[in-house]
Amino acid sequence: MMDKKVKKIILGGGTPPPSKEIIDYVTEGLSSGARILYLTVRVGGAVKYQEQCRQLFYEAGFTHFETICGDDVEKEILIKAIQSAELILIGSGNTLKYHRIYSKGEVKKVLIEAYYSGVPLVGFSAGSLIMPETMLVSYKDNLFGIRVKKGLGLVTDCVISAHYSKWREHRMLRAGLKKAKVPIGYGINDDSYLVFENNRPRFFGTIYIERNHQIKKSLV
């Protein structure tokens, strides 16, 4: 584990592709041949965004972009791809499916190792929701109301909500904050990003903060 590495987690509130600003931020210091890995799922995922993502990174000067569907590949191949990646994006889609594939077992372990070795992790919607230690699943994503599950554990003491304004998740985040018993909740709008750099939050776009039953809006 290399503590001197800058550790970056980027939590997008909407679907891929990332904004140019985010691409510039996460590729800082990477060579043009850096291995960029886009993780999604074949069924209920974000495969349709892979070409948009590939094109944007190509325009930014990066030539190695690989897409892997975690539900359509052997686990050993998935693990090796994660271990060799220098930037990892996790797409949007069925939240519980992403949780089942990417937040458990050996896959979870290698994603955590990648983060601590300095590999930036970028999530979109479901891909963002699985990043924190406490994962909040919206009632819009399942039939059983608000659910709390264990995520990757890369962000602690908070929960997040994606598509915050679009899905009108205000009440859901407040209720989820109480249910999860954590001190802070972040509501991330589409086209906005909550960034943790060495565990310190930064805001790209519009992020709503729920704490002590008060909403604060952070604009950058």
Phi, psi and omega in degrees: 000126185253100186293336183283347179292140172285127183253123184237129170236129181240118184250106180272141182276347182236203182271165172296166004273168177287159177287162178299322179299318180290320177301315178299321183292313186281341181263004179302124179088355180273146176281165182296337179263013181301142182278111179256125185245127178251113181260132177211195173230148183292315182253121181077026183239210188232039179300326185297345181266356188297321182290324176298315179296313180303316182295319180294319178290325176297316179295334178275358175102013183248128192253349184248099182232120183239137176250133175229131174264115186296340179265008186223027182208153177294144184301324181297321178293318178300314182296315180297323179295318178296317183294333181263355184284150176249352174205131183236128174248139178238116189284182184265173178140216182289109187301314183294329177289317175300318179300315182295323185274319191252352184246022182220154170060216185293327179295316176301315182301314183286331174293319177296316178298320178299314179301312183289343176272359176102009177281120178295139176245126181242123178248155176228119178053250180304322178295332175283319185298331182279351186288317183292167175296319178253118184258126180257120180256118182295151175297342178281347181259356181202170185266003189245023180078193180292131180235147178242127180225168176276127178262206181289336178083020183275343175230132185244163173061031176202164169232161179230158174231130176265164181051041194302305180282321181300317181267000182053060186269015186301307180293322180299316181294318178298315179293320180293326178299317178290318183294322181280342179059049175239157188283341187215144175232141179245126173259117187254121178286159171302145182066018176235160186220131171261120185246135171244114177249112188052044177073004178261126184284142171227159184235128172243106183101218186247118179236133176257137182246125177251119179205133181054038175065021177236140178262129172240140182250125179251123180243136175231000000 
